[in-house]
Amino acid sequence: MRQLRGQERAITGNRQTNLAFAEAYGAGTLDEAAEATLGWCRERAREAGIRTVTTGTGAALRMLAATADAKAVAEIGTGTGVSGIYLLHGMRPDGVLTTVDLEPERQTFAKQAFREAGFAGNRARFIPGRALDVLPRLADGGYDLVFCDGDLMECLEYLAESLRLLRPGGLVCFAGVFADGRTVDSGVQPAEVLRLRELLRTIRDSTTLVPALLPVGDGLLCAVKRG
């Protein structure tokens, strides 16, 4: 690995500082109950050995849900409820989050979290099961935003289902597309990283999607479905 010159070190350092600032920028912007609940959710996730979206990713999801004036959002991967809290805060007050997860125990945590964060029980619909078994049962064109944080090997199938589920002008978002830097690493990579690269190419080259790759968390890939 070649040694960085002084100017290159400064640029790299500035970029890292900028990314850290962007991550921290959304911290503390929710109400006290929601912030306390997010901390509880993250602790449950650590105990379960699963990742949650970062503060920067959560803030982006909240903003995107608000931009879409989202009334109906589908989420693949409930986890312990972190991303759901951000999405619900961005959605319309009468909006409903439909969230799918293979592990019912995680959804139990999320149900408690949503309640503690102040959301009424009718704001979320929890469906346990494998995403590719559940998604075909959801309504065509019935969703404003689809957030995908599930099995990376199924990401292309999630994209196909999302395009069916979304209304014109709706958004699809994929978390974790940097794969801890492996997506751009030239070394030999596992199959899930190769699938992510295919997903990135497919969305970038699509004539029906307007994409953007946001450098928050471990990478948030977003695209708007053209009308």
N, C-alpha and C positions, 0 to 999 in steps of 0.2 A: 504494500500500500504506500503510495507516494506521500511525502510530507507536504502538508499544506503551507503555503506562504502566508505571510502576515495578513494581507488583504483578504485572502480566501478564508482564513480562520475567522476574521472579523465578520465576513458575510455569513458564514455558517453559524457563528455565534448569534448574530442578529436574527437569523431565521428561527433558530431554536427559541430565542427570547420572545420573538413575535408569536410563535405557535403557543408557547406557554401562556402568554398574555391573553391570546384568543380563547384558550381553554378556561382561564380564570375569569374572563369577562362576564360570563353568564352566572357566576356563583352568587348566591344570595339574592337573586332577582325574583324568586317565588315567595309566597307568603310563609310565615314562620312554621305553620303546620306542615306544609309541603316540604320545606327544607329539612325539618326534623324527620319526616317520614322517609325522604330519600336516603338519609343516613342509615336508618333502620334497614331499608331495602338493600343497600350496598353491603351491610354487615351480613345479612342473610345470604346474599349471593356469595360473599367470600367463604362463608361456612359451607356452602354447597359446591364450591369450586367452579363457579360460573362467572363469566365476565358480565359487566353491565356497561351501558353506554356512558361515556364521559360527560362531564358538565358541558363541554363545548358542543358535543354531539346532541345532547339533550336540548340545549338552547336552540340549536339549528332546527331540530324537529319541531319544537314549539312554534318557532317563527314560520316554518313551512306550513304547519297546520293552520296557523292564523292567516297566512297569505292565501291559502286555498279556501278560507272561510269554511273549514271542513265540518260537515255534519256527520259523515260516516267515514271511519278510518278502520282499515284492517291491519292487524299486526301479526306477523309470523315470528313467534318466540316471545312469550309473555315474560319469561324470566321471573324475577321477584317483584316486577312492577315499576322499575325505574323509568324505562322509556315510556311506558303507559302514562305515568304521571305527567311527564313533559308534554306528551301528545294531547292529553285531556286539557291541560292548561292552555294549549293553543287553539283547541277546537271551539266551536260555538257552544254556548251554555246548554243547548238542547242536543248536542252531538253525542253519538254513541260509538264507543270503541269496541270493535270485535277483535278479540285477541285469542290466538291459537297456540297451544303448547303441548308437547308430547307428555310432559310431566305434570299431572294434576296437583302434586304437592306444591310446585312453584306457583301455580295459579291460586292456591289457597293463601300463600303469602301475599300475592298481588291483590287479591280481594280485600284482605285486611288493610293493606297499604292504601288502596284507593279510598277506603272508608275513613282511615285516619287522616288522609290528606283533604277530606271534606267533600268528596264526590258522592253523590247519591248512587244507590245500588243500580238504578236503571241506566247509568251512564256507561256501563261496560257489560259486554256479553262475553263470557268465558266459554271457549270450546276446547275440551281436551282432545288430543289426537294428533296424528301425523298430518302435517300441513297439506301434503298433496292428496290426502284423502278428504280433508275438510274444505279446501278452497273451491273445488268444483261445485260444492253445494251452495256457494254464495252467489248473490245476484249479479248478472251481467250489468256493467255500467252503473253499479249502485254505490260506488265508493269514490271519495275525493282524494284519498291518499292511502297508499299501501306501504307499510314499513316492513322490510325483510331483515330479520336477524336470526335466521335459523341455520339449517344444515348447508354449509357452503357447497357441498356436492350437488345440491338441488337448486342452486341459484338460478340457472337458466330456466328451469321449470317454474320457479317462482315468478320470473319475469313474464313468461307466457301467460300464466294465470293472472298476473297483475294487469296486463294489457286488456284482458277480458273484463276484469272487475272495475277498472277505472272509467269514469266519465271522461269525455273530451276536456282537456285542461287539467286533468287530475295528475297527481304526482306519485312516482314510485321511488323509494329510497332503499339502499342497501348499506348496512353497516359492516365495518371490518374489512373493507376491500384492499387495504394496504397489507393485511396479513402480517403485521409486525415487520414490514419491510421486505417480505419475501416476494411480493408481487413484482417488484422491480429488480430483484436480485437475479443476476445472470447465471447463478449456480443451478444445479439440479434441484427441482422443487417437487413437492408431493402433488397428488392429483387434484386436491382441493384448490391449490394455488393456480394450477393450469385452468381449472374451471373459472376461477375469478378473472383470469386474463381473458378468457373467452367471453365472459359477461361484459367486461369493460369494452372489448372490441365490438360486441354485438350492439350495445347501447350507443356507443359513439358513432357507429356506422348506420344506425337506423334512420330511416326517413320519416318515421312517425313519432320520434322522440327528440326532445331538446335537452341535452345532458349537461351536467356540471359535476365535477369531482371536488368535494369540499375537504380541505386538509384539517379536519377536526377529529379528535379521537384517533381511531385506527383507520380513518378514511370513510367518508360518507358519500356514496355515489347516488346522485339524484337525477331524475329526468321527468320532464313534463310530456304528457301525451297530447300530441297535436289534435285540434278539433277536426 
